[in-house]
């Protein structure tokens, strides 16, 4: 459990009652996706590392999708029955917070708050901490007003600011740490005498100054990480900032990125040495890339473990794939869930796999589908081969032993087994088990039809009229009559 310098328990309050109308979406604002996850999950993952005594989520009416999304989380849900401002929202959570607690207040639509910042706030000697940031365009943010000595004086919201105050570039991030007991008293004194007619949480800071308990100002240098997202444009800005951070982390680990701005990380990525990633690659879920792995342009990997020196060639899609070392996958391969490849396996262009295990040095180089199948070592799958694994009701397994050669355009109708060293002739439909070390094929007899003529299309009525051998036009027919 996290404790601040006074050894008080930490209670985190996340304000999530905003309607988010500017997102122009039926999806609640804090559930909008950022790097493949709802933005609220980014913030929760951060604060949970603090091990707080309790996380309180202040929500409003219509928040059922939010509660459903976070149903597995240990959260104290607090209803703000009407939208009366941030001060009122925090006051709704106070009954569940003891007087000796330290209260960390965060906005739910600020998903990229760094853990290092929160740890610094809790380690600060002051119990009241306010985080500020410098913005070149501070529009929409409350301005930090300092006195003649440069100390904190007040926060002025944009709607209430004078022209001189609007020129201030230091703004309020919306991140606070309060001592619970005085906070409770200050919240009870809030009034709605402002342009918005709301109870501003920022007015609490002025009360603290009046009580000779001014906050410690902590200006965080990475303002981009503290920004909120009220619109799709702002959300896209956060997405790019997050992706830049992820690309930089990979580069620090020695990964060669062809273009860091054309890589999207939507999960966890662990890498070995000498990994290379080309442009327009998406890595999601849990991806592990071994030493010397190369990912070609346009590839999408989800929950994949890729062995050392494996190459994933251009525009391949892999999901839940585990492969050994020195494999070659693609280009334009589609490896679906349950694909397991041993060392030195080749999956070529326009090959699809699902629920398949393939032994070492086997290859399916072109235009094949392998589903619900177990392949041994050194198997050759010819172009156009498919495992017919579904009978309309159930899935069935195809078993192919070591050193099997499957000729092109072969259909393997499961359940079926191909014995070690068997050779299947091209163009066969195999419905029964094929014995080891034998040639098996099924073909109808080839024949030629003598005197056959290809079908000829009927002449076009308009263009053929009047021409020899064509039907007569209406005018010609009339003359004949």
Buried (B, 14 or more C-beta within 10 A) or exposed (E): EBBBEEEBBBBBBBBBBBEBEBBEEEEBBBBBEBBBBBBBBBBBEBBBEBEBBBBBBBBBEEBEBBEEBBEEBEBBBBEBEEEBBBBBBBBBBBEEBEEEBBBBBBBBBBBBBBEEBBEBBBEBEBBBBBBBBBBEEBEEBBBBBBEEEEEBBBBBBBEBBEEEBEEBEBBBBBBBBBBBEBBBEBBEEBEBEBEEEBBBBBBBBBBBBEEEBBBBBBEBEBBBBBBBBBBEEBBEBBBEBBBBBBBEEBEEEEBEBBEBEBBBBBBEBEBBEBBBBBBBBBBBBBBBBBBBBBBBBBBBBBBBBBBBBBBBBBBBBBBBBBBBBBBBBBBBBBBBEBBBBBBBBBBBBBBBBBBBBBBBBBBBBBBBBBBBBBBBBBBBBBBBBBBBBEEEEEEBBBBBBBBBBBBBBBBBBBBBBBBBBBBBBBBBEBEEEBBBEEEBBBEEEEEEEEEEEEEEEEEEEEEBBEEEEBEEBEEEEEEEE
